[in-house]
């Protein structure tokens, strides 16, 4: 049952990510539509990515600091649950990325040959 729900969560996230990429971010960056993204150019896009990355790192630090201020047993359990949940979510993003990576080599069996 747990695997069933994990599969559904993964498929929903995959669908949401691809919909946002293809239906919102790409058209927005190509100036085909205005989807209200917080960037209008590649440079602004890169700044937003950097900001999001730094913010994520800060949030990891804040989890540690806040967990340290909780009662000891509760704080340890809280840290475990938070990191377990984040790890599961990050693994899904990695799987989505792995599916979209173009292969570096090609299997010779699938290469067309001269007739």
N, C-alpha and C positions, 0 to 999 in steps of 0.2 A: 504494500500500500504506500509506503514511504517513497519507494522508487517511482511509483505512478505519479505522485504529486510533484516529485522532483523533475520528472520528465515534462510535465505540464508547465511548471514554473520556467524551465529552460526554454521550452518552445514559445511561451508567451514573451519572455524577455528577448529572445532572438527575433521574433516578429516585431516587437516594439522598437528594438534597436535598428533593424533594417528599414522599417517604415520611417523612422526619424531621419536616418541617413539619406535614403533615396527620395523621400517625399518632402523633406523640410530643409535639411542642411545643404545638400547638393544644389537644389534650385535657389536657395538663398545665396550661397557663395557665387553661383553663376549669374546672379542678379536676374533670374527668371521670375522670381516671386519674392515677396517680403513675408517671411514667416515669424518675424519678431525675434530672430536670434540676436544675441548681444554682440554680434560682430557683423561687419559689412565688407571686410576684406580678409585676405589671407593673413596679413600682419595682425589684425585684431583677433582673428581666429586663434592664431598661435599664442597671443597674450592670454586669451580666455582659457586655453588648454593649460598653460603654465600656471595660471591662477588656480584652476581646479586641482591640478596636481599638488601644488603647495598647500592648498586648503585641506586636501585629503591627508597629507602628511601631518598637518597641524591637528586634525581630528584624531589621528592615531595617538598623538602625544596627549591630547586632552582626555582620551579614554584612560590612559595610564594614570594621569594626574588625578582624575576624578575617582577612579577605582581605588587609588591609594588613600583617599579621604573617607572611603566607606568603611563600615565595620569589616574587620579582616576577612572573615569567611565569606561574607556577602561580596566583598570586593573581588576576591579571587574567583568566585563563581561568576560574577558579572563579567570580568575580563575574559574568562573562558567562553562564555556564551557570545559575547560581542565579537571576539575574534573568530570563533567557529562560524558564526553567521556571515561575517564579512568574507571569510575564506571561501565559503560555499558560493557566495555571489560572485566573487572574483574568478573562481574556477569556471563559472558559466561564461563570463566575458572572455576568458582565455579560450574556451572551446569554440565560441562564436568566431573569434579571430582565427583560430586554427583552421576552421572550415573555409575561410575566405582567402587564406594565404595561397598564392600561386606556387606550384611546385618549381623547385630550382632545376630539376632534371626531368627529362621525359623518358618514359619507358620506350625503348626502341620498337617494341611490338606495335605501338600505336602511331608510328611515324610512317607516312606514305612513302612508297618507293616508286622509282621510275618504272614504267611498264615495259 
